[in-house]
Amino acid sequence: SSGLIGLAYGASAPFGGGRVTEVIIELEYGFIFVTGISDGSLMAVMTDSTADVGLVGYEMARLVERCGTALTPNLRAELQGALAR
C-alpha cells in the first residue's frame, strides 16, 4: 500500500495535484482502495468487481474520520502480537 501511495504522490507532484487522498486500482475481478489514516498508516480494502466504488470510498473516509486516531502502527503490532500467542 505504501508503494501505491508513493507512486501516486510521484505522479501528482509534477502536475501540482496536491495531496493524495486515495488510490483506486481497477482489476479484472475487482478493485483495490488505499487511503491514509494517521501517523503514516494506510488502510487498504479489496473488493470484487460488483462493488459500488463511490460507496466504498465514502465508507472508508467515514471510518478514517471516526477511528483514524486509534488505527495506528502500534495498535496493529499489538494485535499481531496477541495473535501469535
C-alpha positions as protocol buffer text, in pm:
chain_id: "A"
residue {
  index: 1
  type: SER
  ca { x: 0 y: 0 z: 0 }
}
residue {
  index: 2
  type: SER
  ca { x: 278 y: 245 z: 83 }
}
residue {
  index: 3
  type: GLY
  ca { x: 429 y: 186 z: -260 }
}
residue {
  index: 4
  type: LEU
  ca { x: 100 y: 275 z: -427 }
}
residue {
  index: 5
  type: ILE
  ca { x: 66 y: 598 z: -228 }
}
residue {
  index: 6
  type: GLY
  ca { x: 430 y: 684 z: -304 }
}
residue {
  index: 7
  type: LEU
  ca { x: 368 y: 629 z: -674 }
}
residue {
  index: 8
  type: ALA
  ca { x: 56 y: 848 z: -659 }
}
residue {
  index: 9
  type: TYR
  ca { x: 250 y: 1129 z: -488 }
}
residue {
  index: 10
  type: GLY
  ca { x: 520 y: 1095 z: -753 }
}
residue {
  index: 11
  type: ALA
  ca { x: 258 y: 1128 z: -1026 }
}
residue {
  index: 12
  type: SER
  ca { x: 85 y: 1420 z: -853 }
}
residue {
  index: 13
  type: ALA
  ca { x: 391 y: 1637 z: -789 }
}
residue {
  index: 14
  type: PRO
  ca { x: 485 y: 1737 z: -1148 }
}
residue {
  index: 15
  type: PHE
  ca { x: 126 y: 1842 z: -1216 }
}
residue {
  index: 16
  type: GLY
  ca { x: 73 y: 2032 z: -891 }
}
residue {
  index: 17
  type: GLY
  ca { x: -205 y: 1789 z: -800 }
}
residue {
  index: 18
  type: GLY
  ca { x: -155 y: 1837 z: -426 }
}
residue {
  index: 19
  type: ARG
  ca { x: -206 y: 1584 z: -150 }
}
residue {
  index: 20
  type: VAL
  ca { x: -308 y: 1229 z: -245 }
}
residue {
  index: 21
  type: THR
  ca { x: -624 y: 1130 z: -59 }
}
residue {
  index: 22
  type: GLU
  ca { x: -698 y: 790 z: -209 }
}
residue {
  index: 23
  type: VAL
  ca { x: -572 y: 545 z: -470 }
}
residue {
  index: 24
  type: ILE
  ca { x: -816 y: 320 z: -653 }
}
residue {
  index: 25
  type: ILE
  ca { x: -692 y: 40 z: -876 }
}
residue {
  index: 26
  type: GLU
  ca { x: -932 y: -134 z: -1107 }
}
residue {
  index: 27
  type: LEU
  ca { x: -851 y: -502 z: -1158 }
}
residue {
  index: 28
  type: GLU
  ca { x: -1007 y: -757 z: -1388 }
}
residue {
  index: 29
  type: TYR
  ca { x: -1205 y: -906 z: -1099 }
}
residue {
  index: 30
  type: GLY
  ca { x: -1228 y: -620 z: -851 }
}
residue {
  index: 31
  type: PHE
  ca { x: -1080 y: -305 z: -703 }
}
residue {
  index: 32
  type: ILE
  ca { x: -811 y: -212 z: -451 }
}
residue {
  index: 33
  type: PHE
  ca { x: -860 y: 106 z: -248 }
}
residue {
  index: 34
  type: VAL
  ca { x: -579 y: 263 z: -43 }
}
residue {
  index: 35
  type: THR
  ca { x: -621 y: 568 z: 180 }
}
residue {
  index: 36
  type: GLY
  ca { x: -416 y: 733 z: 453 }
}
residue {
  index: 37
  type: ILE
  ca { x: -515 y: 706 z: 818 }
}
residue {
  index: 38
  type: SER
  ca { x: -277 y: 862 z: 1072 }
}
residue {
  index: 39
  type: ASP
  ca { x: 92 y: 859 z: 1163 }
}
residue {
  index: 40
  type: GLY
  ca { x: 166 y: 750 z: 806 }
}
residue {
  index: 41
  type: SER
  ca { x: -62 y: 448 z: 841 }
}
residue {
  index: 42
  type: LEU
  ca { x: -266 y: 328 z: 545 }
}
residue {
  index: 43
  type: MET
  ca { x: -587 y: 133 z: 506 }
}
residue {
  index: 44
  type: ALA
  ca { x: -628 y: -98 z: 207 }
}
residue {
  index: 45
  type: VAL
  ca { x: -953 y: -263 z: 100 }
}
residue {
  index: 46
  type: MET
  ca { x: -1005 y: -512 z: -179 }
}
residue {
  index: 47
  type: THR
  ca { x: -1349 y: -569 z: -331 }
}
residue {
  index: 48
  type: ASP
  ca { x: -1496 y: -776 z: -608 }
}
residue {
  index: 49
  type: SER
  ca { x: -1595 y: -622 z: -940 }
}
residue {
  index: 50
  type: THR
  ca { x: -1956 y: -562 z: -835 }
}
residue {
  index: 51
  type: ALA
  ca { x: -1864 y: -315 z: -559 }
}
residue {
  index: 52
  type: ASP
  ca { x: -2002 y: 38 z: -565 }
}
residue {
  index: 53
  type: VAL
  ca { x: -1674 y: 231 z: -594 }
}
residue {
  index: 54
  type: GLY
  ca { x: -1824 y: 556 z: -465 }
}
residue {
  index: 55
  type: LEU
  ca { x: -1980 y: 389 z: -164 }
}
residue {
  index: 56
  type: VAL
  ca { x: -1661 y: 203 z: -70 }
}
residue {
  index: 57
  type: GLY
  ca { x: -1457 y: 524 z: -90 }
}
residue {
  index: 58
  type: TYR
  ca { x: -1716 y: 711 z: 115 }
}
residue {
  index: 59
  type: GLU
  ca { x: -1732 y: 443 z: 386 }
}
residue {
  index: 60
  type: MET
  ca { x: -1354 y: 425 z: 407 }
}
residue {
  index: 61
  type: ALA
  ca { x: -1340 y: 803 z: 458 }
}
residue {
  index: 62
  type: ARG
  ca { x: -1606 y: 779 z: 730 }
}
residue {
  index: 63
  type: LEU
  ca { x: -1416 y: 501 z: 908 }
}
residue {
  index: 64
  type: VAL
  ca { x: -1093 y: 703 z: 898 }
}
residue {
  index: 65
  type: GLU
  ca { x: -1275 y: 1008 z: 1041 }
}
residue {
  index: 66
  type: ARG
  ca { x: -1421 y: 805 z: 1326 }
}
residue {
  index: 67
  type: CYS
  ca { x: -1136 y: 567 z: 1407 }
}
residue {
  index: 68
  type: GLY
  ca { x: -826 y: 712 z: 1242 }
}
residue {
  index: 69
  type: THR
  ca { x: -657 y: 819 z: 1563 }
}
residue {
  index: 70
  type: ALA
  ca { x: -695 y: 468 z: 1708 }
}
residue {
  index: 71
  type: LEU
  ca { x: -578 y: 278 z: 1398 }
}
residue {
  index: 72
  type: THR
  ca { x: -204 y: 323 z: 1449 }
}
residue {
  index: 73
  type: PRO
  ca { x: 103 y: 111 z: 1372 }
}
residue {
  index: 74
  type: ASN
  ca { x: 141 y: 47 z: 1748 }
}
residue {
  index: 75
  type: LEU
  ca { x: -210 y: -99 z: 1772 }
}
residue {
  index: 76
  type: ARG
  ca { x: -150 y: -316 z: 1469 }
}
residue {
  index: 77
  type: ALA
  ca { x: 173 y: -452 z: 1617 }
}
residue {
  index: 78
  type: GLU
  ca { x: -4 y: -517 z: 1948 }
}
residue {
  index: 79
  type: LEU
  ca { x: -286 y: -707 z: 1778 }
}
residue {
  index: 80
  type: GLN
  ca { x: -44 y: -912 z: 1568 }
}
residue {
  index: 81
  type: GLY
  ca { x: 147 y: -999 z: 1884 }
}
residue {
  index: 82
  type: ALA
  ca { x: -174 y: -1117 z: 2050 }
}
residue {
  index: 83
  type: LEU
  ca { x: -250 y: -1347 z: 1756 }
}
residue {
  index: 84
  type: ALA
  ca { x: 91 y: -1512 z: 1779 }
}
residue {
  index: 85
  type: ARG
  ca { x: 31 y: -1629 z: 2137 }
}
